[in-house]
Amino acid sequence: MSGNLSSVDWSAIPAPDDDGGARHLTGMVLPPVMLEATDGSRVDLSRLRGCAVIFAYPRTGTPAQIGLTDDWDMIPGARGCTPQSCAFRDLHQELTAAGATSVYGLSTQDTAYQAEMVERLHLPFPVLSDAKLELAKALNLPTMIVAGQVLLKRMTMIVRESRIVRVFYPVFPPDRNAGDVLAWLQDNQP
């Protein structure tokens, strides 16, 4: 990843196309899959109560780390995990005030890697690891393979009482996703 991880010229990054990979998700009930969280808990998404916001992203990098590939920024939908996570951090209180009882990040990276990012970015919510691709397979989530790794495509699910009621996909630019979710929550109070 080149340059600053949170400040991006989105006009220079290719936007992802809507490949239909998330159309089937609205209305689905989350399966009983236990995912490790960066706060040390294990979260069974099928037991979520209230309104949960789950934003999925391919992978975060670290400031000193080289990307998975030299052309990471040119893969549609790859760049932007840090700006997306920071936007959800910055709007966390507003999301909660608008009815979100929980907010989770989600990636296929392992929990130890995610925990470093949560600490570095001061995220006020846990990030879930689907390193074994259990949730991805159970829901047939849209994925991409980069450098031999299966990564989630960027999307956000709003879940009420374990049922997916709204999906944002594709997400671009990533740093606007949290604001779009907030606007939807404010307009769609139960």
C-alpha positions, 0 to 999 in steps of 0.5 A: 500500500502506497502513501498514507493509509487513511488519506486517499485520492479516490478518483485515482482508485478504480471503483468496484462494479456491482457483480451481484455477489451480495443480492441474495443476502437481504432477508437471510438469517445469520447462521450459528457461526462462532467468530473470534473477536479482538476483545477476546470474546467469541461472537455467535452472529445468530444470537445477535439481538437488536440492530448490528452493523457488520462491515466487511473489508478485504484486509488492513495493512500496517504503515510499514507493511508492503501490500499483498501485491504491487498493484493492490491499489489498482484492484477494484475494492481492495484499497480503503480498509483503514479509512473505512474502519476509521469512519466507523470509529469516528461515527460510532456514537452517532451510529449507536444513537441511531439504533445500532446496538453493536458494530463489528468489523469483519475480515479473513485476517487472524485475530492477532493481526486484527487486534494490532489494528484495533489498538493502533486505530483506537477502534471502539468496537471489536473486529471479527475474524473469519479466517476459516471462512465459515461465515463467508461459506455459510452466507456465500459472501462475495470474496476475491483471491489476491496473492493466494489469499481469500479476502472478503469484498467490501460490504456492510450488513445491517442486521436486526434480530439476526436477520439481514435487513440491508446490505451496502454493496459494493462500497465505494469510496470506503470512507463514506460507508459509515455515513451512508449506514448512519443515514439509513439507520436514521431513516429506518428506525424500527 
